[in-house]
Amino acid sequence: MIARMTGTLIELDTDANTVLLDVEPLAYELLVPGYAISDLSQNLNRTITLYCLEYHESAGAAGSNLIPRIIGFPQAGDKAFFQQFIKVKGIGIRKALRALTKPLADIAATIEQGDAKMLTTLPEIGKRTAELIIAELKGKVSDFALDAARPADEPPLNAIQREALEILLQLGERRTEAEDLLTRAARVFDELDSTDALVQAAYRLKAGSI
């Protein structure tokens, strides 16, 4: 199974929500959720990493022909949220890709707030589906909502910090604690210019060695 893919972004289809990633000697077509299109469009002809989810899509009415598909997400946490989102009854993979047009932190915060009306502003999400989303996911996506709750005067995580955050999450750290460690590390060390250095500094802070 392909867990992540790094290559050059050479094409982007905003109508089909697909990208073409050049991973020499092959080029892969990946589906991407709507919210990612804007950011990815700024990275054409640049090297990017996408976190992947594979599935098989039915090509016929009887479901006899299955086509392999790959979905790409800018962050590992985005993939985890998507996997929760498609568990809701009536939301398939294609519908979820079209519906998720806003930052996932904002959508998660909306779910935790129980705001069905706001959820209906997403494409293809009606009142009944919005209520189902809240009923099934409220209390399960709070970690994903934390980015939306960051203080207005606190700058968002930069690219290196976000990569470091994904590493800390994969190592078992809770999102709130990981974000706090990275923010503190950035304040203490002005010279941090790599993901590995930032992760090491975060763990030094956690260990109290600074």
Backbone as numpy.savetxt, mean C-alpha at the origin, in Angstrom:
# Nx Ny Nz CAx CAy CAz Cx Cy Cz
6.03 -18.04 -5.74 5.19 -16.85 -5.74 6.07 -15.60 -5.74
5.69 -14.63 -6.55 6.44 -13.38 -6.62 5.99 -12.47 -5.48
6.90 -12.15 -4.56 6.57 -11.31 -3.41 6.80 -9.84 -3.70
7.83 -9.52 -4.46 8.07 -8.14 -4.85 8.89 -8.14 -6.14
8.88 -7.01 -6.81 9.54 -6.91 -8.10 10.16 -5.53 -8.25
11.42 -5.50 -8.67 12.12 -4.24 -8.89 12.52 -4.15 -10.35
12.19 -3.04 -10.98 12.53 -2.85 -12.38 12.27 -1.42 -12.81
12.41 -1.17 -14.10 12.20 0.17 -14.64 10.77 0.32 -15.11
10.10 1.35 -14.63 8.72 1.62 -15.04 8.75 2.24 -16.44
8.32 1.50 -17.45 8.44 1.98 -18.83 7.10 2.39 -19.46
5.99 1.92 -18.90 4.68 2.31 -19.42 3.67 2.35 -18.28
2.65 3.21 -18.46 1.59 3.32 -17.46 0.29 3.63 -18.18
-0.72 2.79 -17.98 -2.03 2.97 -18.60 -3.02 3.40 -17.52
-3.37 4.67 -17.51 -4.25 5.20 -16.46 -5.69 4.72 -16.60
-6.09 4.33 -17.80 -7.46 3.84 -18.00 -7.61 2.41 -17.50
-6.62 1.58 -17.78 -6.69 0.17 -17.39 -6.06 -0.08 -16.02
-5.45 0.96 -15.44 -4.74 0.81 -14.16 -3.68 -0.30 -14.23
-2.85 -0.21 -15.25 -1.77 -1.18 -15.41 -0.45 -0.45 -15.63
0.64 -1.11 -15.28 1.98 -0.58 -15.54 2.79 -1.69 -16.19
3.81 -1.28 -16.93 4.74 -2.23 -17.54 6.09 -2.03 -16.88
6.57 -3.08 -16.24 7.81 -3.02 -15.49 8.88 -3.84 -16.21
9.96 -3.16 -16.59 11.05 -3.82 -17.31 12.01 -4.46 -16.31
11.97 -5.78 -16.25 12.87 -6.54 -15.39 13.68 -7.43 -16.32
14.74 -6.87 -16.86 15.47 -7.55 -17.94 15.80 -8.99 -17.58
15.57 -9.91 -18.54 15.21 -9.68 -19.95 13.71 -9.68 -20.20
12.90 -9.61 -19.14 11.45 -9.67 -19.29 10.81 -8.33 -18.94
9.59 -8.14 -19.43 8.78 -6.98 -19.06 7.44 -7.51 -18.55
7.05 -7.12 -17.35 5.83 -7.62 -16.74 4.75 -6.54 -16.72
3.52 -6.96 -17.06 2.37 -6.07 -16.91 1.75 -6.35 -15.54
1.62 -5.30 -14.75 1.03 -5.43 -13.41 -0.19 -4.53 -13.29
-1.21 -5.03 -12.62 -2.34 -4.20 -12.24 -1.94 -3.39 -11.01
-2.44 -2.16 -10.91 -2.17 -1.33 -9.73 -3.46 -0.66 -9.30
-3.64 -0.42 -8.00 -4.85 0.26 -7.51 -4.86 1.73 -7.93
-6.05 2.30 -7.99 -6.21 3.65 -8.48 -5.39 4.71 -7.76
-5.25 4.59 -6.44 -4.54 5.62 -5.69 -3.06 5.71 -6.06
-2.51 4.62 -6.63 -1.07 4.58 -6.91 -0.71 5.24 -8.24
-1.70 5.46 -9.09 -1.43 5.96 -10.44 -0.69 7.29 -10.43
-1.13 8.23 -9.61 -0.53 9.56 -9.59 0.94 9.51 -9.21
1.26 8.78 -8.15 2.66 8.69 -7.72 3.51 7.97 -8.75
2.98 6.90 -9.31 3.75 6.12 -10.28 4.00 6.91 -11.56
3.07 7.77 -11.92 3.25 8.56 -13.15 4.44 9.49 -13.05
4.88 9.80 -11.84 6.04 10.66 -11.65 7.35 9.87 -11.69
7.23 8.55 -11.85 8.42 7.70 -11.83 8.66 6.96 -13.13
8.08 7.44 -14.21 8.32 6.82 -15.51 9.80 6.84 -15.84
10.27 5.70 -16.34 11.68 5.51 -16.72 12.63 5.51 -15.52
12.07 5.30 -14.35 12.88 5.18 -13.14 12.73 3.77 -12.56
13.69 3.38 -11.75 13.64 2.07 -11.09 12.74 2.16 -9.86
11.78 1.26 -9.78 10.86 1.23 -8.64 10.73 -0.20 -8.13
10.20 -0.34 -6.94 9.90 -1.65 -6.37 8.41 -1.71 -6.06
7.77 -2.78 -6.50 6.36 -3.00 -6.19 6.22 -4.32 -5.43
5.37 -4.30 -4.42 5.07 -5.50 -3.64 3.90 -6.21 -4.29
4.04 -7.50 -4.54 3.15 -8.19 -5.47 2.18 -9.16 -4.82
1.03 -9.29 -5.47 0.02 -10.27 -5.10 -0.41 -10.96 -6.39
-0.30 -12.27 -6.45 -0.66 -13.03 -7.65 -2.04 -13.66 -7.47
-2.79 -13.73 -8.57 -4.07 -14.43 -8.55 -4.39 -14.87 -9.98
-5.42 -15.69 -10.13 -5.86 -16.14 -11.45 -7.25 -15.58 -11.73
-7.42 -15.01 -12.89 -8.67 -14.37 -13.28 -9.37 -15.20 -14.35
-10.68 -15.40 -14.16 -11.45 -16.17 -15.13 -11.58 -15.40 -16.44
-11.35 -16.10 -17.55 -11.42 -15.46 -18.86 -12.71 -15.80 -19.60
-13.53 -16.69 -19.06 -14.76 -17.08 -19.72 -15.91 -17.17 -18.75
-17.11 -17.22 -19.31 -18.31 -17.26 -18.48 -18.34 -18.50 -17.59
-17.81 -19.60 -18.11 -17.83 -20.84 -17.34 -16.63 -20.96 -16.42
-15.71 -20.01 -16.54 -14.53 -20.03 -15.68 -13.55 -21.12 -16.04
-13.64 -21.61 -17.28 -12.78 -22.73 -17.68 -11.35 -22.27 -17.98
-11.21 -21.01 -18.42 -9.88 -20.49 -18.73 -9.45 -19.49 -17.67
-8.27 -19.71 -17.10 -7.77 -18.83 -16.06 -6.51 -18.12 -16.53
-6.49 -16.81 -16.34 -5.34 -16.00 -16.75 -4.59 -15.55 -15.50
-3.28 -15.81 -15.41 -2.52 -15.35 -14.24 -2.34 -13.84 -14.26
-2.54 -13.20 -13.13 -2.40 -11.75 -13.00 -1.48 -11.43 -11.82
-0.84 -10.27 -11.90 -0.02 -9.79 -10.79 -0.47 -8.37 -10.45
-0.71 -8.12 -9.17 -1.04 -6.77 -8.69 0.20 -6.21 -8.00
0.51 -4.95 -8.28 1.66 -4.32 -7.64 1.24 -3.20 -6.71
1.87 -3.14 -5.54 1.58 -2.11 -4.54 2.86 -1.37 -4.19
2.79 -0.04 -4.02 3.99 0.75 -3.69 4.61 0.38 -2.35
3.78 -0.07 -1.39 4.27 -0.41 -0.05 3.73 -1.77 0.36
4.51 -2.49 1.16 4.07 -3.81 1.63 2.78 -3.69 2.45
2.66 -2.61 3.21 1.46 -2.40 4.01 0.21 -2.23 3.16
0.38 -1.66 1.96 -0.75 -1.49 1.04 -1.31 -2.85 0.63
-0.41 -3.78 0.38 -0.82 -5.15 0.01 -1.62 -5.78 1.14
-1.17 -5.59 2.38 -1.86 -6.17 3.52 -3.27 -5.58 3.67
-3.40 -4.26 3.46 -4.72 -3.63 3.54 -5.63 -4.18 2.45
-5.11 -4.31 1.24 -5.89 -4.81 0.11 -6.42 -6.21 0.40
-5.59 -7.05 0.99 -6.01 -8.41 1.30 -7.13 -8.43 2.33
-7.15 -7.46 3.22 -8.27 -7.33 4.16 -9.52 -6.82 3.44
-9.33 -5.84 2.56 -10.44 -5.18 1.89 -11.23 -6.15 1.02
-10.55 -7.05 0.32 -11.25 -7.96 -0.59 -11.94 -9.11 0.14
-11.79 -9.18 1.46 -12.52 -10.17 2.23 -13.98 -9.78 2.42
-14.29 -8.50 2.20 -15.66 -8.01 2.36 -16.54 -8.61 1.27
-17.68 -9.12 1.65 -18.61 -9.75 0.71 -18.99 -8.78 -0.40
-18.88 -9.24 -1.63 -19.27 -8.42 -2.78 -18.16 -7.58 -3.36
-16.97 -7.61 -2.72 -15.85 -6.85 -3.26 -14.81 -7.82 -3.82
-14.75 -7.88 -5.13 -13.75 -8.71 -5.76 -12.48 -7.92 -6.00
-11.51 -8.58 -6.58 -10.21 -7.93 -6.79 -10.32 -6.75 -7.74
-10.98 -6.94 -8.88 -11.09 -5.84 -9.85 -11.87 -4.66 -9.27
-12.92 -4.94 -8.53 -13.72 -3.87 -7.92 -12.90 -3.11 -6.90
-12.10 -3.83 -6.13 -11.25 -3.19 -5.13 -10.22 -2.29 -5.79
-9.63 -2.75 -6.88 -8.63 -1.95 -7.59 -9.23 -0.63 -8.09
-10.47 -0.69 -8.57 -11.13 0.52 -9.05 -11.59 1.42 -7.90
-11.98 0.81 -6.79 -12.55 1.58 -5.68 -11.49 2.34 -4.89
-10.32 1.78 -4.77 -9.29 2.38 -3.90 -8.56 3.51 -4.62
-9.22 4.63 -4.72 -8.66 5.79 -5.43 -8.09 6.83 -4.49
-8.29 6.66 -3.20 -7.77 7.61 -2.21 -6.66 6.93 -1.40
-5.81 7.72 -0.75 -4.77 7.11 0.09 -5.35 6.10 1.05
-4.71 4.95 1.19 -5.27 3.88 2.01 -5.38 4.27 3.48
-4.47 5.13 3.94 -4.56 5.59 5.32 -5.87 6.35 5.55
-6.28 7.14 4.57 -7.53 7.90 4.68 -8.74 6.97 4.65
-8.68 5.96 3.77 -9.79 5.01 3.69 -9.90 4.21 4.98
-8.77 3.78 5.50 -8.76 3.04 6.76 -9.31 3.89 7.90
-8.93 5.16 7.94 -9.43 6.06 8.98 -10.94 6.23 8.86
-11.43 6.32 7.63 -12.87 6.45 7.39 -13.61 5.21 7.90
-13.04 4.04 7.67 -13.65 2.80 8.16 -13.68 2.79 9.68
-12.56 3.15 10.31 -12.49 3.15 11.77 -13.46 4.16 12.38
-13.73 5.24 11.64 -14.67 6.26 12.13 -16.12 5.86 11.86
-16.32 4.80 11.10 -17.67 4.35 10.78 -18.42 5.28 9.86
-17.68 5.97 9.00 -18.27 6.99 8.11 -18.67 6.36 6.77
-19.87 5.77 6.73 -20.34 5.11 5.51 -20.55 6.10 4.38
-21.00 7.31 4.71 -21.24 8.31 3.68 -19.97 8.64 2.93
-18.85 8.77 3.64 -17.58 9.09 2.99 -17.13 7.92 2.12
-17.37 6.71 2.58 -16.97 5.55 1.78 -17.72 5.48 0.46
-18.94 5.99 0.42 -19.71 5.95 -0.83 -19.16 6.91 -1.89
-18.21 7.75 -1.52 -17.58 8.63 -2.52 -16.53 7.86 -3.33
-16.19 6.64 -2.89 -15.27 5.82 -3.66 -16.01 5.19 -4.83
-15.37 5.03 -5.97 -16.03 4.41 -7.13 -16.59 3.03 -6.80
-17.82 2.78 -7.24 -18.47 1.47 -7.14 -18.84 1.06 -5.71
-18.70 1.97 -4.76 -19.07 1.65 -3.38 -20.39 2.35 -3.04
-21.46 1.55 -3.00 -22.76 2.09 -2.63 -22.98 2.05 -1.13
-24.16 2.49 -0.71 -24.46 2.59 0.72 -24.38 1.22 1.40
-24.99 0.19 0.78 -25.00 -1.13 1.39 -23.58 -1.70 1.49
-22.79 -1.53 0.44 -21.42 -2.03 0.47 -20.59 -1.28 1.51
-20.81 0.03 1.62 -20.08 0.82 2.61 -20.38 0.33 4.02
-21.64 0.01 4.28 -22.03 -0.49 5.59 -21.39 -1.85 5.87
-21.30 -2.69 4.83 -20.66 -3.99 4.99 -19.17 -3.86 5.29
-18.53 -2.91 4.60 -17.10 -2.66 4.81 -16.84 -2.30 6.27
-17.66 -1.40 6.78 -17.49 -0.96 8.18 -17.78 -2.11 9.13
-18.84 -2.87 8.87 -19.21 -3.98 9.75 -18.12 -5.04 9.82
-17.47 -5.29 8.69 -16.49 -6.38 8.64 -15.05 -5.94 8.96
-14.73 -4.66 8.73 -13.34 -4.24 8.88 -13.06 -3.28 10.03
-14.09 -2.66 10.58 -13.84 -1.72 11.68 -13.18 -2.45 12.84
-12.08 -1.89 13.32 -11.32 -2.50 14.38 -10.19 -3.38 13.88
-10.18 -3.63 12.56 -9.15 -4.48 11.98 -8.13 -3.70 11.14
-8.43 -2.43 10.86 -7.54 -1.66 9.98 -7.00 -0.41 10.67
-7.02 -0.40 11.99 -6.60 0.79 12.73 -5.13 1.13 12.48
-4.29 0.10 12.35 -2.87 0.36 12.10 -2.66 1.09 10.78
-3.47 0.76 9.79 -3.33 1.40 8.48 -3.79 2.85 8.51
-4.61 3.20 9.48 -5.16 4.55 9.57 -4.22 5.54 10.23
-3.12 5.07 10.76 -2.25 5.94 11.56 -1.64 7.07 10.75
-1.30 6.83 9.47 -0.71 7.89 8.65 -1.66 9.07 8.53
-2.95 8.79 8.45 -3.93 9.87 8.32 -4.07 10.66 9.61
-3.67 10.04 10.73 -3.80 10.69 12.03 -2.56 11.46 12.44
-1.53 11.49 11.59 -0.31 12.21 11.95 -0.61 13.69 12.09
-0.02 14.38 13.08 -0.27 15.80 13.27 0.05 16.59 12.00
-0.72 17.64 11.77 -0.56 18.44 10.55 0.82 19.08 10.46
1.42 19.40 11.63 2.73 20.06 11.61 3.88 19.06 11.57
3.56 17.76 11.54 4.61 16.74 11.47 4.76 16.30 10.02
5.93 16.47 9.43 6.10 16.15 8.02 5.88 14.67 7.74
5.35 14.32 6.57 5.16 12.91 6.23 6.50 12.20 6.08
6.48 10.89 6.20 7.70 10.12 6.04 8.22 10.25 4.61
9.53 10.44 4.48 10.11 10.50 3.14 10.32 9.09 2.61
10.90 8.98 1.40 11.04 7.67 0.76 11.88 6.71 1.58
13.01 7.19 2.11 13.89 6.34 2.90 13.20 5.90 4.19
12.48 6.81 4.82 11.77 6.48 6.06 10.67 5.45 5.81
9.97 5.57 4.69 8.90 4.61 4.38 9.48 3.23 4.12
10.62 3.17 3.43 11.26 1.88 3.20 11.71 1.27 4.53
12.27 2.12 5.40 12.69 1.64 6.72 11.49 1.16 7.53
10.37 1.87 7.40 9.15 1.47 8.11 8.71 0.07 7.68
8.74 -0.20 6.39 8.34 -1.51 5.89 9.25 -2.60 6.47
10.54 -2.32 6.57 11.47 -3.29 7.13 11.15 -3.56 8.60
10.91 -2.48 9.35 10.59 -2.65 10.78 9.30 -3.43 10.97
8.32 -3.19 10.12 7.05 -3.93 10.22 7.27 -5.40 9.92
8.10 -5.68 8.92 8.40 -7.07 8.58 9.18 -7.77 9.70
9.90 -6.99 10.49 10.66 -7.54 11.61 9.81 -7.68 12.87
8.53 -7.31 12.75 7.61 -7.55 13.87 7.28 -6.34 14.72
7.78 -5.16 14.35 7.47 -3.96 15.13 6.05 -3.49 14.86
5.41 -2.92 15.86 4.10 -2.32 15.66 4.27 -1.00 14.92
3.28 -0.67 14.08 3.41 0.51 13.22 3.60 1.79 14.04
2.84 1.97 15.11 2.96 3.20 15.90 4.36 3.35 16.47
4.89 2.25 17.02 6.22 2.31 17.63 7.30 2.50 16.56
7.13 1.84 15.41 8.11 1.96 14.34 8.17 3.39 13.81
7.01 4.00 13.60 6.98 5.37 13.09 7.62 6.32 14.10
7.34 6.09 15.38 7.93 6.94 16.42 9.45 6.81 16.44
9.96 5.59 16.33 11.41 5.36 16.32 12.06 6.05 15.13
11.43 5.95 13.95 12.00 6.54 12.74 11.99 8.07 12.81
10.91 8.63 13.34 10.83 10.09 13.48 11.90 10.59 14.44
12.08 9.87 15.57 13.11 10.26 16.54 14.51 10.11 15.96
14.72 9.02 15.21 16.04 8.79 14.61 16.38 9.89 13.63
15.40 10.35 12.86 15.64 11.42 11.89 16.00 12.73 12.59
15.44 12.93 13.78 15.74 14.16 14.52 17.13 14.11 15.14
17.51 12.91 15.62 18.80 12.78 16.30 19.96 12.76 15.32
19.76 12.09 14.17 20.84 11.92 13.21 20.51 12.67 11.92
21.24 13.71 11.64 21.01 14.48 10.41 21.63 13.81 9.19
22.62 12.94 9.42 23.40 12.41 8.30 22.86 11.11 7.74
21.76 10.59 8.25 21.23 9.33 7.76 20.75 9.46 6.31
21.35 8.68 5.42 21.00 8.80 4.01 20.72 7.45 3.36
20.51 6.41 4.18 20.18 5.10 3.62 19.18 4.39 4.53
18.44 3.46 3.94 17.44 2.72 4.71 18.08 1.92 5.83
19.18 1.22 5.52 19.85 0.38 6.53 20.34 1.22 7.71
20.90 2.39 7.42 21.41 3.24 8.49 20.27 3.72 9.38
19.12 4.01 8.77 17.98 4.49 9.54 17.41 3.37 10.42
17.33 2.17 9.89 16.84 1.04 10.68 17.76 0.77 11.87
19.08 0.80 11.62 20.04 0.58 12.70 19.91 1.66 13.78
19.73 2.91 13.35 19.57 4.01 14.31 18.29 3.84 15.12
17.23 3.38 14.47 15.96 3.16 15.18 16.12 2.12 16.26
16.84 1.04 15.96 17.03 -0.01 16.96 17.98 0.41 18.08
18.91 1.30 17.76 19.77 1.85 18.81 18.94 2.69 19.78
18.00 3.45 19.24 17.12 4.23 20.10 16.25 3.31 20.95
15.72 2.25 20.33 14.87 1.32 21.07 15.62 0.65 22.20
16.90 0.33 21.94 17.71 -0.34 22.95 18.20 0.61 24.03
18.00 1.91 23.81 18.43 2.89 24.79 19.91 3.15 24.79
20.57 2.79 23.66 22.02 2.97 23.60 22.40 4.36 23.11
21.40 5.22 22.89 21.66 6.59 22.46 21.12 7.53 23.53
